[in-house]
């Protein structure tokens, strides 16, 4: 390694020969040295032995350009530059030692990895991996388009020459390791072809998770259905709200559905139960109809035949059932302070049975509003039968707002029965007296 000023001075022959040999040695070793040559020339090479860098003098002869790094341990070299430019429209190709093209950059800027004919900005043939040591984003898809169209698009495309029903289109797997250090796929999103016929294409998307070592479909979105839970997995389903942990709860073991709770009160798990706290209505049923006979709710059983209707509630409030039977708990073992009722004669006698129509019915149905038979709550109160009248707010959420009154007709009927018994006793007494007079 040597350096020379490449200027052969006037001198004797032996010195001239030595000077020429030194200049040729410097030229042969690319002016190698730990420091730059003292005398420099435009477009001169210099090998920096301290940093193992091959340097090139610029045309103005005022600075060195780093050309390459030479690894003396591995006998390899690296290009050290901020820009590489192709010499023609053929672009750039990077090959491995056997001559195989591994990276191709065409004249349009399309990059191919293991692909010599890229068709998109980055065209990779094979498997890609983005590895980093921290937990910040590994892959970011970003667009600066500000129109109303779609945002960044992540396109998984299975380019099959023979697509068929049931083909797996793509999977996104979520992998990790178990406590034994083995790689494992804990969850995945899977897409499939249901029907590949042109003009009648159907697809399916499944969200899968591993349970007890086996992958199970948790949510499946098909062309005509959305299925939550695998029927064989015995997995509960839960929906939370702002204030309820179990706004909706499906108990897979009991095959029951709860609203507002994850457990029923009764001993036998019902198919469905609804719970609420002390505020608000538990169940509200509404049908948008003004037809009085329209059914709001129906009940069916196999009594009297398979799937026989046993009871209905109509839009006008009518309750209809098949056996005309309405019961109430009356077991003596459930009661105390049992005594005979006092006379109901005066109360029943004071009743004013009225015919009437409801104001809101007349407003919506006019003359077709039903004429009903009953009593008036305020008249019962005026007669001293306040116990039969209930007063409650129209809106439970507004207890200080308008109220309305209702009548406990079931108790009124029992008062009438008691009064009838009293009338029967009087009639029987009169009959006995009449019979004595006639005898």
C-alpha positions as CSV (number, residue, x, y, z in Angstrom):
1,X,0.0,0.0,0.0
2,X,1.4,3.3,-1.0
3,X,0.6,6.8,-2.1
4,X,2.3,9.1,-4.6
5,X,1.9,12.5,-6.0
6,X,2.2,11.1,-9.6
7,X,4.8,13.7,-10.4
8,X,8.2,12.3,-11.6
9,X,10.8,14.8,-10.8
10,X,14.0,15.5,-12.8
11,X,16.6,13.2,-11.3
12,X,19.1,10.5,-12.0
13,X,18.1,7.2,-13.4
14,X,18.1,5.0,-10.3
15,X,16.0,7.7,-8.5
16,X,13.7,8.0,-11.5
17,X,13.2,4.3,-11.7
18,X,12.3,4.2,-7.9
19,X,10.0,7.1,-8.3
20,X,8.2,5.4,-11.2
21,X,7.9,2.2,-9.3
22,X,6.4,4.1,-6.3
23,X,3.9,5.8,-8.6
24,X,2.9,2.5,-10.2
25,X,2.6,0.9,-6.7
26,X,0.3,3.7,-5.6
27,X,-1.7,3.3,-8.7
28,X,-1.9,-0.5,-8.4
29,X,-3.1,-0.2,-4.7
30,X,-5.6,2.6,-5.4
31,X,-3.6,5.0,-3.4
32,X,-4.3,2.9,-0.3
33,X,-3.6,4.5,3.0
34,X,-4.9,5.4,6.4
35,X,-5.2,9.0,5.3
36,X,-6.1,10.7,2.1
37,X,-3.3,11.4,-0.4
38,X,-1.6,14.7,0.1
39,X,-1.8,15.5,-3.6
40,X,-5.2,14.8,-5.1
41,X,-6.6,14.8,-8.6
42,X,-10.1,15.0,-10.0
43,X,-11.7,11.5,-10.5
44,X,-8.9,9.9,-8.4
45,X,-9.5,6.6,-6.4
46,X,-8.3,6.2,-2.8
47,X,-8.8,3.2,-0.6
48,X,-9.2,4.3,3.1
49,X,-7.5,1.4,5.0
50,X,-8.7,2.8,8.3
51,X,-12.4,2.5,7.5
52,X,-12.2,0.0,4.6
53,X,-13.8,2.5,2.3
54,X,-13.2,2.9,-1.5
55,X,-13.3,6.7,-2.1
56,X,-13.6,8.6,-5.4
57,X,-12.5,12.2,-5.9
58,X,-15.1,14.6,-7.3
59,X,-14.6,16.5,-10.5
60,X,-14.0,19.7,-8.7
61,X,-11.2,18.0,-6.7
62,X,-12.5,19.5,-3.5
63,X,-14.2,16.5,-1.8
64,X,-14.2,12.7,-1.6
65,X,-17.2,10.6,-2.6
66,X,-17.7,7.3,-0.8
67,X,-18.1,4.6,-3.4
68,X,-18.0,1.3,-1.5
69,X,-17.2,-0.5,1.8
70,X,-14.9,-3.5,1.5
71,X,-15.3,-6.1,4.3
72,X,-11.8,-7.6,4.7
73,X,-13.1,-10.3,7.0
74,X,-15.7,-11.8,4.6
75,X,-14.1,-10.6,1.4
76,X,-17.4,-8.9,0.4
77,X,-18.2,-5.4,-0.6
78,X,-21.1,-3.0,-0.1
79,X,-22.2,0.0,-2.2
80,X,-22.2,3.2,-0.1
81,X,-24.3,5.8,-1.8
82,X,-27.5,7.7,-1.4
83,X,-28.7,7.0,-5.0
84,X,-28.4,4.2,-7.6
85,X,-29.6,5.0,-11.1
86,X,-30.2,2.6,-13.9
87,X,-28.3,3.3,-17.2
88,X,-31.4,2.7,-19.4
89,X,-35.1,1.9,-19.4
90,X,-34.4,-1.8,-18.5
91,X,-34.4,-0.7,-14.8
92,X,-32.4,-2.4,-12.1
93,X,-32.0,-6.0,-11.2
94,X,-30.3,-7.5,-8.1
95,X,-29.2,-11.1,-8.4
96,X,-27.8,-13.7,-6.0
97,X,-24.5,-15.5,-6.7
98,X,-26.1,-18.2,-8.9
99,X,-27.4,-15.5,-11.2
100,X,-31.1,-15.6,-10.1
101,X,-32.9,-12.2,-10.1
102,X,-34.1,-11.5,-6.6
103,X,-35.1,-7.9,-6.7
104,X,-36.3,-6.0,-9.8
105,X,-37.1,-2.3,-10.1
106,X,-38.5,-1.5,-13.5
107,X,-38.5,1.9,-15.2
108,X,-41.9,2.8,-13.9
109,X,-40.7,2.3,-10.3
110,X,-42.5,-1.0,-9.7
111,X,-40.6,-3.3,-7.4
112,X,-40.6,-7.1,-7.7
113,X,-39.2,-9.4,-5.0
114,X,-38.6,-12.8,-6.6
115,X,-40.7,-11.4,-9.4
116,X,-39.0,-10.0,-12.5
117,X,-42.3,-8.6,-14.0
118,X,-43.9,-6.6,-11.2
119,X,-47.4,-5.2,-11.9
120,X,-47.9,-3.1,-8.7
121,X,-45.7,-0.9,-6.7
122,X,-44.5,-3.8,-4.5
123,X,-45.0,-7.2,-6.1
124,X,-43.7,-10.1,-3.9
125,X,-43.7,-13.7,-5.0
126,X,-43.4,-15.8,-1.8
127,X,-43.7,-15.1,1.9
128,X,-43.2,-11.6,3.4
129,X,-42.3,-10.9,7.0
130,X,-42.1,-7.7,9.0
131,X,-40.1,-8.2,12.2
132,X,-39.4,-5.6,14.9
133,X,-38.5,-5.7,18.5
134,X,-41.1,-3.3,19.9
135,X,-44.9,-3.2,19.8
136,X,-45.4,-0.2,17.6
137,X,-47.1,-0.7,14.2
138,X,-45.5,-3.2,12.0
139,X,-47.5,-2.4,8.9
140,X,-49.3,0.8,8.1
141,X,-51.7,1.2,5.1
142,X,-52.3,4.9,4.5
143,X,-54.0,7.0,1.9
144,X,-54.1,10.7,1.6
145,X,-57.2,10.7,-0.7
146,X,-59.8,13.1,0.6
147,X,-62.8,12.1,-1.5
148,X,-65.8,10.1,-0.3
149,X,-64.5,6.8,-1.7
150,X,-63.0,3.9,0.2
151,X,-60.0,4.3,2.5
152,X,-56.9,2.0,2.4
153,X,-57.7,-1.4,0.9
154,X,-56.2,-4.6,2.0
155,X,-56.9,-7.1,-0.8
156,X,-56.5,-10.9,-0.3
157,X,-56.9,-12.5,-3.7
158,X,-56.9,-16.2,-4.5
159,X,-56.3,-16.4,-8.2
160,X,-57.5,-19.9,-8.8
161,X,-58.0,-21.3,-12.3
162,X,-60.6,-23.7,-11.0
163,X,-62.7,-22.0,-8.2
164,X,-65.1,-24.3,-6.5
165,X,-67.8,-24.2,-3.8
166,X,-66.2,-24.6,-0.4
167,X,-62.8,-23.2,-1.4
168,X,-60.9,-21.4,1.3
169,X,-60.3,-17.9,-0.1
170,X,-58.0,-16.5,2.7
171,X,-57.1,-16.7,6.3
172,X,-55.8,-14.1,8.7
173,X,-54.3,-16.0,11.6
174,X,-53.4,-14.6,15.1
175,X,-50.4,-16.6,16.3
176,X,-48.4,-16.8,19.4
177,X,-46.6,-19.4,21.5
178,X,-47.8,-21.7,24.3
179,X,-46.1,-22.1,27.7
180,X,-44.0,-24.8,26.2
181,X,-42.6,-22.4,23.6
182,X,-44.5,-24.0,20.6
183,X,-46.0,-21.8,17.9
184,X,-49.8,-21.9,17.9
185,X,-52.6,-20.2,16.0
186,X,-55.0,-18.9,18.7
187,X,-57.6,-17.2,16.4
188,X,-58.3,-16.5,12.8
189,X,-60.6,-14.8,10.3
190,X,-61.5,-17.2,7.4
191,X,-63.2,-16.5,4.1
192,X,-64.8,-19.2,1.9
193,X,-66.6,-19.6,-1.4
194,X,-70.2,-20.8,-0.9
195,X,-71.3,-20.5,-4.5
196,X,-68.8,-19.7,-7.3
197,X,-71.3,-19.7,-10.1
198,X,-71.0,-16.4,-12.1
199,X,-74.0,-14.2,-11.5
200,X,-74.9,-16.1,-8.4
201,X,-71.8,-15.7,-6.2
202,X,-72.1,-16.3,-2.5
203,X,-69.4,-16.0,0.2
204,X,-68.9,-16.7,3.9
205,X,-66.8,-15.1,6.5
206,X,-66.0,-16.8,9.8
207,X,-64.4,-15.5,13.0
208,X,-62.7,-18.5,14.8
209,X,-61.1,-18.9,18.1
210,X,-59.4,-21.9,19.8
211,X,-61.2,-23.6,22.7
212,X,-59.5,-26.5,24.5
213,X,-57.0,-26.8,21.7
214,X,-59.5,-26.9,18.8
215,X,-60.6,-24.1,16.5
216,X,-64.3,-23.2,16.5
217,X,-66.5,-20.9,14.5
218,X,-67.7,-18.1,16.9
219,X,-69.4,-15.8,14.3
220,X,-70.2,-16.9,10.8
221,X,-71.6,-14.4,8.2
222,X,-73.1,-16.2,5.3
223,X,-75.0,-15.1,2.2
224,X,-78.4,-15.7,3.9
225,X,-77.6,-16.0,7.6
226,X,-75.4,-14.8,10.5
227,X,-74.6,-17.5,13.0
228,X,-73.3,-16.7,16.5
229,X,-71.8,-19.7,18.2
230,X,-71.0,-23.1,17.0
231,X,-73.9,-25.4,18.0
232,X,-71.5,-28.0,19.3
233,X,-69.2,-25.8,21.3
234,X,-71.3,-25.1,24.4
235,X,-70.1,-21.5,24.5
236,X,-72.1,-18.7,26.2
237,X,-72.9,-15.5,24.3
238,X,-73.0,-12.2,26.1
239,X,-73.8,-8.6,25.0
240,X,-73.1,-5.7,27.4
241,X,-74.6,-2.2,27.6
242,X,-73.5,0.9,29.4
243,X,-75.1,-0.2,32.7
244,X,-75.7,-3.9,32.3
245,X,-73.1,-6.7,32.2
246,X,-75.7,-9.0,30.7
247,X,-77.9,-7.0,28.5
248,X,-78.3,-10.2,26.5
249,X,-77.0,-13.5,27.7
250,X,-77.3,-16.9,26.0
251,X,-76.6,-19.8,28.3
252,X,-75.3,-22.6,26.1
253,X,-75.6,-25.3,28.8
254,X,-79.3,-24.5,29.5
255,X,-80.1,-23.4,26.0
256,X,-81.8,-20.3,27.5
257,X,-81.8,-16.6,26.6
258,X,-81.7,-13.9,29.2
259,X,-82.3,-10.2,28.9
260,X,-80.9,-8.1,31.8
261,X,-79.5,-11.1,33.7
262,X,-77.4,-14.3,33.2
263,X,-79.6,-16.5,35.4
264,X,-83.3,-17.2,35.8
265,X,-85.2,-17.0,39.1
266,X,-87.1,-20.2,38.8
267,X,-85.6,-23.7,39.4
268,X,-86.1,-24.8,35.8
269,X,-84.3,-22.8,33.2
270,X,-86.8,-21.2,30.8
271,X,-86.1,-20.7,27.2
272,X,-86.2,-17.0,27.7
273,X,-86.3,-14.7,30.8
274,X,-86.3,-10.9,31.1
275,X,-85.1,-9.1,34.3
276,X,-85.1,-5.4,35.2
277,X,-84.2,-3.3,38.2
278,X,-86.6,-1.2,40.2
279,X,-86.9,1.5,37.5
280,X,-88.4,1.3,34.1
281,X,-90.8,-1.0,32.3
282,X,-89.5,-4.6,32.0
283,X,-91.3,-5.6,28.8
284,X,-93.1,-3.2,26.3
285,X,-95.0,-4.7,23.4
286,X,-96.3,-2.5,20.6
287,X,-98.0,-3.2,17.3
288,X,-98.5,-0.2,15.0
289,X,-102.2,-0.9,14.1
290,X,-105.6,0.8,14.7
291,X,-107.5,-2.4,13.9
292,X,-109.1,-3.5,17.2
293,X,-109.0,-7.2,16.4
294,X,-105.3,-7.2,15.4
295,X,-103.3,-9.6,17.6
296,X,-100.6,-8.1,19.8
297,X,-99.4,-11.4,21.3
298,X,-100.4,-15.1,21.0
299,X,-99.6,-18.2,23.0
300,X,-99.5,-21.8,21.6
301,X,-99.2,-25.3,23.0
302,X,-100.1,-28.8,22.0
303,X,-103.2,-29.0,24.2
304,X,-106.0,-29.6,21.8
305,X,-103.7,-30.3,18.9
306,X,-100.2,-29.7,17.7
307,X,-99.3,-26.0,17.9
308,X,-102.8,-24.9,18.9
309,X,-103.4,-21.3,19.8
310,X,-104.5,-21.1,23.5
311,X,-104.6,-17.4,24.2
312,X,-104.3,-14.0,22.5
313,X,-104.2,-10.3,23.4
314,X,-105.9,-8.1,20.8
315,X,-105.0,-4.5,20.0
316,X,-108.1,-3.2,21.9
317,X,-107.0,-5.0,25.1
318,X,-109.2,-8.0,24.7
319,X,-107.8,-11.2,26.2
320,X,-109.1,-14.4,24.7
321,X,-108.3,-17.9,25.8
322,X,-109.6,-21.4,25.0
323,X,-110.9,-22.5,28.4
324,X,-112.3,-19.3,29.9
325,X,-110.3,-20.1,33.1
326,X,-108.6,-17.5,35.2
327,X,-107.1,-18.6,38.4
328,X,-105.5,-17.1,41.5
329,X,-103.6,-18.7,44.4
330,X,-106.1,-19.7,47.0
331,X,-104.4,-22.5,49.0
332,X,-105.3,-22.3,52.7
333,X,-101.7,-23.0,53.6
334,X,-100.7,-19.7,52.0
335,X,-103.3,-17.6,54.0
336,X,-103.8,-16.3,57.5
337,X,-106.3,-14.1,59.4
338,X,-109.2,-15.9,57.6
339,X,-112.6,-14.5,58.6
340,X,-116.0,-14.1,57.0
341,X,-116.4,-11.1,54.8
342,X,-118.7,-8.3,56.0
343,X,-121.9,-7.4,54.2
344,X,-121.4,-6.1,50.6
345,X,-125.0,-5.3,50.1
346,X,-124.7,-1.5,50.5
347,X,-121.6,-1.3,48.3
348,X,-123.1,-3.3,45.5
349,X,-126.3,-1.4,45.7
350,X,-124.4,1.9,45.5
351,X,-122.7,0.8,42.3
352,X,-123.5,2.8,39.2
353,X,-123.0,0.6,36.2
354,X,-122.3,2.7,33.1
355,X,-122.0,2.5,29.4
356,X,-119.1,4.5,27.9
357,X,-116.5,4.8,25.2
358,X,-112.8,5.7,25.7
359,X,-111.9,9.2,24.4
360,X,-108.8,8.0,22.6
361,X,-110.8,5.3,20.9
362,X,-113.3,7.8,19.6
363,X,-110.5,10.0,18.4
364,X,-108.9,7.3,16.3
365,X,-112.0,5.2,15.4
366,X,-114.9,7.7,15.5
367,X,-118.3,6.0,15.6
368,X,-116.7,2.6,15.4
369,X,-115.2,3.0,18.9
370,X,-116.5,0.1,21.1
371,X,-119.2,0.9,23.7
372,X,-118.2,-0.7,26.9
373,X,-119.9,-1.6,30.2
374,X,-118.4,-1.0,33.6
375,X,-117.9,1.4,36.4
376,X,-116.2,4.8,36.9
377,X,-113.3,5.0,39.3
378,X,-114.2,8.4,40.7
379,X,-117.8,7.2,41.3
380,X,-116.5,4.2,43.3
381,X,-114.4,6.6,45.4
382,X,-117.4,8.8,46.0
383,X,-119.3,5.7,47.2
384,X,-116.6,4.9,49.7
385,X,-115.1,2.0,47.8
386,X,-111.6,3.6,47.6
387,X,-110.0,0.2,48.1
388,X,-111.1,-0.8,44.6
389,X,-109.4,2.1,42.9
390,X,-105.7,2.4,42.1
391,X,-104.1,5.8,41.1
392,X,-100.8,5.8,39.4
393,X,-98.8,8.1,37.1
394,X,-99.3,7.9,33.4
395,X,-95.5,7.7,33.0
396,X,-93.6,5.8,35.7
397,X,-90.5,7.9,35.0
398,X,-92.5,11.0,36.0
399,X,-94.2,10.2,39.3
400,X,-95.3,13.9,39.8
401,X,-96.8,14.1,36.3
402,X,-100.4,13.3,35.2
403,X,-102.0,10.3,36.8
404,X,-104.9,7.9,35.9
405,X,-107.2,5.6,37.9
406,X,-107.9,1.9,37.4
407,X,-110.5,-0.4,39.1
408,X,-109.8,-3.8,40.6
409,X,-112.7,-5.6,38.9
410,X,-111.7,-9.1,40.2
411,X,-112.4,-7.9,43.8
412,X,-115.5,-6.1,42.6
413,X,-116.8,-9.4,41.3
414,X,-116.2,-11.1,44.6
415,X,-118.1,-8.3,46.4
416,X,-120.9,-9.0,43.9
417,X,-120.8,-12.7,44.8
418,X,-121.0,-11.9,48.5
419,X,-123.9,-9.5,47.9
420,X,-125.6,-12.3,45.8
421,X,-125.2,-14.7,48.7
422,X,-126.9,-12.1,51.0
423,X,-129.7,-11.7,48.4
424,X,-130.2,-15.4,48.3
425,X,-130.5,-15.6,52.1
426,X,-133.1,-12.8,52.0
427,X,-134.9,-14.5,49.2
428,X,-134.9,-17.8,51.0
429,X,-136.2,-16.1,54.2
430,X,-139.0,-14.5,52.2
431,X,-139.9,-17.8,50.6
432,X,-140.1,-19.4,54.0
433,X,-142.4,-16.7,55.2
434,X,-144.5,-16.8,52.1
435,X,-144.9,-20.6,52.4
436,X,-146.0,-20.2,56.0
437,X,-148.6,-17.6,55.1
438,X,-149.9,-19.7,52.2
439,X,-150.0,-22.8,54.4
